[in-house]
């Protein structure tokens, strides 16, 4: 069976010509070969699809990790600025109160 599926067209035709087969038998064998090749193609397609999905998942995880690292660094960078703004804001409000 595997010999039929894995063989080239020339090898397959040579294999068929070695035996005295009716047209119906030849058609059945060709149908079996076609289904076997299609089964292998479908398996390979599913395998490639899973590999692509895994690659995309890995890329998403990588980007999320980078974004979280960036956001954390950004928050840490702006934390002192927030404190400074609140201190300056209090001072500015004090000046405004004095001038009124």
Secondary structure by P-SEA (a helix, b strand, c coil): ccccccccaaaaaaaaaaccccaaaaaaaaaaaaaaaaaaaaaaaaaaaaaaaaaaaaaaaaaaaaaaaaaaaaaaaaaaaaaaaaaaaaaaaaaaaaac
